[in-house]
Amino acid sequence: MSETAFRRAQMGQENPRGTAVPADIVLVDGILTANPDFSFSIPAEDRNSLAERHMRTLVRQEAALRWEGPANFEDVIHWLLMSVKNVTATQPDVGGNPTVYLWSFVPRLSTNNTPISYTVEWGDDDQELEAEFVMARELTFRFNMDEPVQLTVDMFGRNPTKSTFTGSLVAGTKEEIIATKAQIWIDATWAALGTNLKSNLLRSAEITIPGPQPYRTATGGGAFYGTYVEPKRSATLRLSYVADANAITEYDALAALTGTLRAIRIKVNGSLISGAYYKYLEFNMMVKYDEPPEMWVDDEGKTVINLVAHTYDDHTDNDANPGTSGGVMGNTEGNDFAIEVQNTVSAS
């Protein structure tokens, strides 16, 4: 099977939102599928003719984009910035280890989180297309053993137009996130999160993070949305546990009358950056299992239990009782999930 050699994708962060900018980020380690997402008005007419169609008007001019490939510690911040929240990096040890940067994505529950929009350029050596106001409506991380964490990013954009690629960009070094390096902790509260490491329990996981949606208003301009909305949402976890005593404890949490809250952390370390600081991707989630389970599933000679959970708001997390290792869960309004990335990227 042969593949097109000269396809490429790159993007840049917009400010203000919806104003196209030159790309400064080269997307590698995956494939971007992007197509114009058009709607047409083709009215039924009484024209005294056997011809079914006479008029056609373009009424919606947008783009549907999907990125699929291995997740890496460098680009993952951009997918989170366009879906979860606009944040800036902090330096845990600016004096001793100045190359270490921590990105803490803690979505608020009572105010907008203002995720960032991007201009995305894609195409081949014959033609480039680009769309502005691109945001991610959903991220899905898949943890399957013996391979990188696989990431799918479903995005929306507007006004795809023909243009030319921003030139002279360098991709830089990307480090893939390896699923087999994942660890899982399961506790009862945010305060205790990170206490009980469950070794050899997690067989596979799928984490789906929802994002914003396009919102169409009368813009006086083109046939595309003018803004976005952050609807009510919950993250979804699909977890496959090796059937042991720990897995049965999680089944008991599902079977409880009102469901038992479970504080779950899934963390993957990467390479050493400096001192004792490693690259990592970490999900912190307060969940309840709330779908029927799959029990005693045969999996290559072992038995697994498959459970589905969603994130739930938990007001025990407050400024006096932070939950994660970096204290990022200290919202007085409560929290349902947060995501941390540690890498060497200083700015988005």
Secondary structure as GFF3:
##gff-version 3
##sequence-region A 1 348
A	DSSP	beta_strand	8	13	.	.	.	ID=ss1
A	DSSP	beta_strand	25	26	.	.	.	ID=ss2
A	DSSP	beta_strand	31	41	.	.	.	ID=ss3
A	DSSP	beta_strand	57	70	.	.	.	ID=ss4
A	DSSP	alpha_helix	76	81	.	.	.	ID=ss5
A	DSSP	beta_strand	101	105	.	.	.	ID=ss6
A	DSSP	beta_strand	118	123	.	.	.	ID=ss7
A	DSSP	beta_strand	128	144	.	.	.	ID=ss8
A	DSSP	beta_strand	150	163	.	.	.	ID=ss9
A	DSSP	three_ten_helix	179	181	.	.	.	ID=ss10
A	DSSP	beta_strand	182	187	.	.	.	ID=ss11
A	DSSP	beta_strand	202	210	.	.	.	ID=ss12
A	DSSP	beta_strand	213	215	.	.	.	ID=ss13
A	DSSP	beta_strand	227	229	.	.	.	ID=ss14
A	DSSP	beta_strand	236	242	.	.	.	ID=ss15
A	DSSP	alpha_helix	245	255	.	.	.	ID=ss16
A	DSSP	beta_strand	262	274	.	.	.	ID=ss17
A	DSSP	beta_strand	277	289	.	.	.	ID=ss18
A	DSSP	beta_strand	294	299	.	.	.	ID=ss19
A	DSSP	beta_strand	302	311	.	.	.	ID=ss20
A	DSSP	beta_strand	337	343	.	.	.	ID=ss21
###
